[in-house]
Amino acid sequence: MRSAAAVSMRPQYPLQRVPESPLPVQGVTMKLLFDTDPGVDDAMALLFLHRHPAARLLGITTVFGNAEIDVTTRNALHLCERFGIAAPVARGAALPLVRPPRGAAPEVHGDDGLGNLEGPLHATREPDARPAHRFIVDTLREHPGEVTLVAVGPLTNLALALAEDPAITGLVHRVVVMGGVFGVGGQGGNVSPVAEANILSDPHAADAVFTAPWPVTIVGLDVTHRVLMDHACFERLRAQGGAEGAFIWQASRHYVGFYGRAVGVAGCYVHDASAVACALRPELFTLRAGPVRVVDQGLAIGQTIQRTGGRRYVHATDWDGLPDQQVAVDVQAAELLALFEHTLRRPAPGHAC
C-alpha cells in the first residue's frame, strides 16, 4: 500500500467512550495471551499483567524487536522465573515477513534488552516446543471466544497465526495492540515522522492483522505519549513494590536515561502497559472507529492510516470492504497511572497463572 494523499476536508470522527468494564469482580478473570519482545517496558507490562487480580495469563509468545529473538525469549523466561509466572513461553518469529530487519535497539533497552543489568541473565526453564504462532492458534482453539490477545511488539507472530489458521478470527475475544501513530493532536512517530517502531519493524504483518476480520484495538503513541511515569513514581515502586519493584527500578535506569537524552522527559512514557490497561480497563480510553491500513513501502513506510467517519473515496479504495477497528485517541492518563502503580505495588498473587 502506498501513502494516502492528504484530504482537504476533515470529517467528523465518530468517537466513543468504551462502557465501563465489569472487571475486576471477585472471582471473574480475563484470559490473556501476551505477545512481546522484552524490552524494559515489556517487563513492566508483564509484571502489571501478573499482579492484576482480574488477569489470567495463559501464555507468553516472543518476537524479535527490542532485541534479537534469542535475547527476547531468554528475557521472557528470565522474567517469568523472577516474577513467579508459571505460564508457558513460546519462541516466535526472528525476522519480519518481507522487509529486512531493522535491528535491535540497544540505545533504548540496553545490550541485554533489560537495561544492561549487572551480571548474566539466566533462565532454567525451556520454552514451549511449539512455535509462537502455533501456540496462539492452539490456545485460541482451546478457549474459543474467551482470550484477549495483547501484542506489544512487531505483529509477525499474529500474522503467521492468521496465515496458518484464518478461522482464529472468529475464536478470539479481542486483540489489543501497542503500536502505530495516527497524528492525533499533531503526534508524530518515534522512528520516522509518521511511523512507530513496532509497526515499522514489520509493516506487512501489521497490515495483515489490522485488515483481518477480528476486533482490534490499537493503542498508539497518540495516547501512550500522554502517560508519563515520572521519577517519583519509580522511586515509590522501588520502595514499596517488593523485589520486583526494585528490579523494575534498576532495569529502567538505562531506559529512563534514553528518554531524558533523546526526548527531554523526566521519566518514561508508558507504552506497553497502556495496552495492558486497555485490555483490562477499556473505559479509560476513548476510541475512534474505522478501517486501518499500513504503508509497506516508500518514504512513509510504517505509517498507520485510519479511514474515519465512514467516508469513501473514489480514487482511494484500499480501505473499502475492510472491518472497522478501534484506535485510541484519548486516555485518562492520571487514572491509568494510578492503576498501574497500585497494581505493581500489590503483593504477588498467590495463585498460579
C-alpha positions as CSV (number, residue, x, y, z in Angstrom):
1,M,0.0,0.0,0.0
2,R,1.3,3.5,-0.9
3,S,0.8,6.6,1.2
4,A,-2.7,8.1,1.0
5,A,-3.0,11.6,-0.2
6,A,-3.9,14.3,2.3
7,V,-7.7,15.0,2.4
8,S,-8.6,18.7,2.5
9,M,-11.9,18.1,4.3
10,R,-11.6,16.8,7.9
11,P,-14.6,14.6,8.6
12,Q,-16.3,14.5,12.0
13,Y,-14.7,11.5,13.7
14,P,-17.1,9.0,15.4
15,L,-15.7,8.9,19.0
16,Q,-16.9,6.5,21.6
17,R,-16.2,6.1,25.3
18,V,-15.9,2.4,26.0
19,P,-18.6,1.3,28.5
20,E,-17.2,0.7,31.9
21,S,-15.6,-2.7,32.2
22,P,-17.2,-5.1,34.7
23,L,-13.7,-6.0,35.9
24,P,-12.5,-6.5,38.5
25,V,-15.2,-8.6,40.0
26,Q,-14.3,-11.1,42.7
27,G,-14.0,-14.5,41.0
28,V,-14.1,-13.1,37.5
29,T,-10.9,-13.2,35.4
30,M,-9.9,-12.3,31.9
31,K,-7.9,-14.9,29.9
32,L,-5.0,-13.3,28.1
33,L,-2.1,-14.1,25.8
34,F,0.8,-11.7,25.8
35,D,2.9,-11.4,22.6
36,T,6.1,-9.4,23.5
37,D,9.7,-8.5,22.7
38,P,11.2,-7.9,26.2
39,G,12.3,-5.0,26.5
40,V,12.2,-2.8,29.6
41,D,8.6,-1.6,29.1
42,D,7.6,-5.1,28.2
43,A,8.9,-6.2,31.6
44,M,6.8,-3.6,33.3
45,A,3.7,-4.6,31.3
46,L,4.3,-8.3,32.1
47,L,4.5,-7.6,35.9
48,F,1.3,-5.5,35.6
49,L,-0.5,-8.4,34.0
50,H,0.8,-10.9,36.6
51,R,-0.2,-8.8,39.5
52,H,-3.6,-7.6,38.3
53,P,-6.3,-9.6,40.1
54,A,-8.6,-9.8,37.0
55,A,-5.9,-11.2,34.7
56,R,-5.3,-14.9,34.0
57,L,-2.2,-15.2,31.8
58,L,-2.4,-18.3,29.6
59,G,0.9,-17.8,27.8
60,I,3.6,-15.6,26.6
61,T,4.9,-15.5,23.0
62,T,8.1,-13.8,22.0
63,V,9.1,-12.0,18.9
64,F,12.1,-10.1,17.6
65,G,12.1,-6.3,18.1
66,N,13.7,-4.6,21.1
67,A,16.3,-7.3,20.8
68,E,17.0,-10.4,18.7
69,I,14.7,-13.3,19.2
70,D,17.2,-15.4,21.3
71,V,17.5,-12.5,23.7
72,T,13.8,-11.7,23.9
73,T,13.0,-15.3,24.5
74,R,15.6,-15.6,27.2
75,N,14.4,-12.4,28.8
76,A,10.8,-13.6,28.8
77,L,11.9,-16.9,30.5
78,H,14.0,-15.0,33.0
79,L,11.2,-12.6,33.9
80,C,8.8,-15.4,34.4
81,E,11.2,-17.0,36.9
82,R,11.9,-13.7,38.6
83,F,8.3,-12.7,38.9
84,G,7.0,-16.2,39.7
85,I,4.9,-16.6,36.5
86,A,4.0,-20.2,35.6
87,A,2.6,-19.5,32.2
88,P,4.4,-21.2,29.3
89,V,6.7,-19.2,26.9
90,A,6.8,-19.9,23.2
91,R,9.6,-18.7,21.0
92,G,8.3,-16.7,18.0
93,A,9.4,-15.0,14.8
94,A,13.1,-14.0,14.3
95,L,12.5,-11.9,11.2
96,P,9.8,-9.8,9.5
97,L,7.6,-11.3,6.9
98,V,9.1,-9.4,3.9
99,R,11.3,-6.4,4.7
100,P,14.9,-6.7,6.1
101,P,15.1,-6.5,9.9
102,R,15.6,-3.0,11.4
103,G,17.9,-4.5,14.1
104,A,17.7,-4.3,17.9
105,A,17.5,-1.1,20.0
106,P,20.4,-1.3,22.5
107,E,20.4,2.5,22.8
108,V,16.9,2.3,24.2
109,H,16.8,-1.1,26.1
110,G,20.4,-1.9,26.6
111,D,22.6,-4.7,25.1
112,D,20.7,-7.3,27.1
113,G,17.3,-5.9,26.3
114,L,16.7,-5.2,30.0
115,G,18.6,-2.1,30.7
116,N,22.1,-3.5,30.9
117,L,21.6,-5.3,34.2
118,E,24.7,-6.4,36.1
119,G,25.7,-10.0,35.6
120,P,24.4,-12.5,33.1
121,L,20.7,-13.2,32.7
122,H,19.8,-16.9,33.2
123,A,16.7,-19.0,32.8
124,T,16.4,-22.6,33.9
125,R,13.1,-23.1,32.1
126,E,12.8,-24.1,28.5
127,P,10.4,-22.6,26.0
128,D,7.3,-24.5,24.8
129,A,8.1,-26.8,22.0
130,R,5.6,-25.1,19.7
131,P,6.4,-22.0,17.7
132,A,4.6,-18.9,18.9
133,H,2.1,-18.8,16.0
134,R,1.1,-22.4,16.6
135,F,0.8,-21.7,20.4
136,I,-1.5,-18.8,19.6
137,V,-3.7,-20.9,17.4
138,D,-3.9,-23.8,19.8
139,T,-4.7,-21.5,22.8
140,L,-7.5,-19.7,20.9
141,R,-9.0,-23.1,19.9
142,E,-8.8,-24.4,23.4
143,H,-10.6,-21.3,24.8
144,P,-12.9,-20.2,21.9
145,G,-14.2,-16.6,22.4
146,E,-12.5,-16.2,25.7
147,V,-9.0,-15.0,25.1
148,T,-7.8,-11.4,24.7
149,L,-4.6,-11.3,22.8
150,V,-2.3,-8.4,23.8
151,A,0.6,-7.7,21.4
152,V,3.2,-5.2,22.3
153,G,5.9,-5.9,19.7
154,P,6.1,-6.4,15.9
155,L,3.0,-8.3,14.8
156,T,4.7,-11.1,12.9
157,N,3.5,-13.9,15.2
158,L,-0.1,-12.8,14.8
159,A,0.2,-12.6,11.0
160,L,1.7,-16.1,10.9
161,A,-1.1,-17.4,13.1
162,L,-3.7,-15.8,10.7
163,A,-2.0,-17.4,7.7
164,E,-1.9,-20.8,9.3
165,D,-5.5,-20.8,10.6
166,P,-7.7,-17.9,9.3
167,A,-10.6,-19.2,11.4
168,I,-9.0,-17.9,14.6
169,T,-10.5,-14.5,13.7
170,G,-13.8,-16.0,15.0
171,L,-12.2,-17.5,18.1
172,V,-10.5,-14.5,19.7
173,H,-12.4,-12.3,22.2
174,R,-10.3,-9.2,21.3
175,V,-6.9,-8.2,20.0
176,V,-5.2,-5.2,21.7
177,V,-2.1,-3.8,20.0
178,M,0.5,-1.4,21.2
179,G,1.7,0.3,18.1
180,G,1.2,2.9,15.4
181,V,0.5,6.6,15.5
182,F,-2.4,8.5,13.9
183,G,-1.5,12.1,14.2
184,V,-3.9,12.9,17.0
185,G,-3.1,16.3,18.3
186,G,-0.1,16.5,16.0
187,Q,1.6,13.4,17.4
188,G,4.3,12.0,15.2
189,G,6.2,8.8,15.1
190,N,9.2,7.7,17.1
191,V,11.3,6.1,14.3
192,S,10.2,8.4,11.5
193,P,8.0,11.4,11.2
194,V,5.0,9.1,10.6
195,A,6.0,5.6,11.9
196,E,6.1,3.9,15.3
197,A,8.7,1.3,16.0
198,N,6.6,-1.9,16.3
199,I,4.7,-1.2,13.1
200,L,7.8,-0.2,11.1
201,S,9.5,-3.4,12.2
202,D,7.0,-5.5,10.2
203,P,4.5,-3.3,8.3
204,H,3.3,-6.2,6.2
205,A,2.4,-8.2,9.3
206,A,0.7,-5.1,10.9
207,D,-1.4,-4.6,7.7
208,A,-2.5,-8.3,7.8
209,V,-3.5,-8.0,11.4
210,F,-5.4,-4.7,11.1
211,T,-7.3,-5.8,8.0
212,A,-8.3,-9.3,9.3
213,P,-12.0,-9.7,10.4
214,W,-11.4,-9.8,14.1
215,P,-11.8,-7.0,16.7
216,V,-8.6,-5.0,17.1
217,T,-8.0,-2.0,19.4
218,I,-4.8,-0.1,18.6
219,V,-3.1,1.8,21.4
220,G,-0.6,4.0,19.7
221,L,1.7,6.9,20.5
222,D,-1.3,9.3,20.3
223,V,-2.2,8.1,23.8
224,T,0.9,6.5,25.3
225,H,2.8,9.8,25.0
226,R,0.2,11.3,27.3
227,V,1.0,8.7,30.0
228,L,4.3,9.7,31.7
229,M,5.8,7.7,34.5
230,D,8.0,10.2,36.4
231,H,11.0,9.7,38.7
232,A,8.8,9.9,41.8
233,C,6.6,7.0,40.6
234,F,9.7,4.9,40.0
235,E,11.0,5.7,43.5
236,R,7.7,4.7,45.1
237,L,7.8,1.4,43.2
238,R,11.4,0.8,44.3
239,A,10.5,1.4,47.9
240,Q,7.1,-0.3,48.1
241,G,6.9,-2.8,45.2
242,G,9.0,-5.5,46.8
243,A,11.8,-7.3,45.0
244,E,10.0,-7.0,41.6
245,G,9.5,-3.3,42.1
246,A,13.2,-2.8,42.9
247,F,14.1,-4.9,39.8
248,I,11.9,-2.7,37.6
249,W,13.6,0.4,39.0
250,Q,17.0,-1.0,38.3
251,A,16.2,-2.2,34.8
252,S,14.6,1.2,33.9
253,R,17.7,3.3,34.6
254,H,19.1,2.9,31.1
255,Y,15.6,3.3,29.5
256,V,14.8,6.4,31.5
257,G,18.2,7.8,30.7
258,F,17.4,7.4,27.0
259,Y,14.2,9.3,27.3
260,G,16.0,12.1,29.1
261,R,18.6,12.4,26.4
262,A,16.5,11.8,23.3
263,V,13.1,13.3,24.2
264,G,13.8,15.5,27.2
265,V,11.3,14.0,29.6
266,A,11.9,13.2,33.2
267,G,10.8,9.6,33.3
268,C,9.4,7.4,30.5
269,Y,6.3,7.0,28.5
270,V,4.1,4.0,29.5
271,H,3.8,2.2,26.1
272,D,3.2,-1.5,26.6
273,A,1.5,-1.3,29.9
274,S,-1.0,1.1,28.4
275,A,-2.1,-1.7,26.0
276,V,-2.5,-4.0,29.0
277,A,-4.6,-1.3,30.7
278,C,-6.8,-1.0,27.7
279,A,-7.4,-4.7,27.7
280,L,-8.3,-4.7,31.5
281,R,-9.9,-1.3,31.8
282,P,-11.1,-0.2,28.4
283,E,-13.3,2.6,29.9
284,L,-10.1,4.6,30.5
285,F,-9.8,5.2,26.7
286,T,-11.7,7.0,24.0
287,L,-11.8,5.1,20.8
288,R,-12.3,6.0,17.1
289,A,-13.8,3.5,14.7
290,G,-12.7,2.9,11.1
291,P,-10.6,0.6,8.9
292,V,-6.9,0.8,9.2
293,R,-4.1,0.3,6.7
294,V,-0.3,0.3,7.0
295,V,2.0,1.7,4.4
296,D,4.5,-1.0,3.5
297,Q,6.9,0.7,1.1
298,G,8.4,4.1,0.3
299,L,9.0,7.3,2.2
300,A,6.1,6.7,4.6
301,I,6.7,3.0,5.3
302,G,5.2,2.0,8.6
303,Q,2.6,4.8,8.7
304,T,-0.8,3.7,10.1
305,I,-3.8,5.4,8.4
306,Q,-7.4,5.1,9.5
307,R,-10.3,6.0,7.3
308,T,-12.8,7.8,9.6
309,G,-16.3,9.0,9.5
310,G,-17.5,6.3,7.2
311,R,-16.4,8.4,4.2
312,R,-15.4,6.7,1.0
313,Y,-13.0,8.0,-1.7
314,V,-13.4,7.4,-5.4
315,H,-9.7,7.1,-6.0
316,A,-8.6,5.6,-2.7
317,T,-10.3,2.3,-2.3
318,D,-7.7,0.4,-0.2
319,W,-9.9,0.7,2.9
320,D,-13.2,-0.4,1.2
321,G,-14.8,-3.6,2.5
322,L,-12.4,-3.8,5.5
323,P,-13.6,-4.2,9.1
324,D,-13.7,-1.1,11.4
325,Q,-11.0,-1.3,14.0
326,Q,-10.8,0.8,17.1
327,V,-8.0,3.4,17.5
328,A,-7.3,5.0,20.9
329,V,-7.4,8.8,20.6
330,D,-7.7,9.8,24.2
331,V,-6.8,8.4,27.6
332,Q,-7.5,9.2,31.3
333,A,-3.8,9.3,32.0
334,A,-3.9,10.0,35.7
335,E,-6.3,7.2,36.3
336,L,-4.2,4.8,34.2
337,L,-1.0,5.7,36.1
338,A,-2.8,5.2,39.4
339,L,-4.0,1.8,38.3
340,F,-0.5,0.8,37.1
341,E,1.3,2.0,40.2
342,H,-1.3,0.5,42.6
343,T,-1.2,-2.9,40.8
344,L,2.6,-3.1,40.7
345,R,2.7,-2.3,44.4
346,R,0.3,-5.1,45.2
347,P,1.5,-8.3,46.8
348,A,2.4,-11.0,44.3
349,P,-0.6,-13.2,43.6
350,G,-0.8,-16.5,45.5
351,H,-2.4,-18.4,42.7
352,A,-0.8,-19.9,39.7
353,C,-1.3,-18.1,36.4
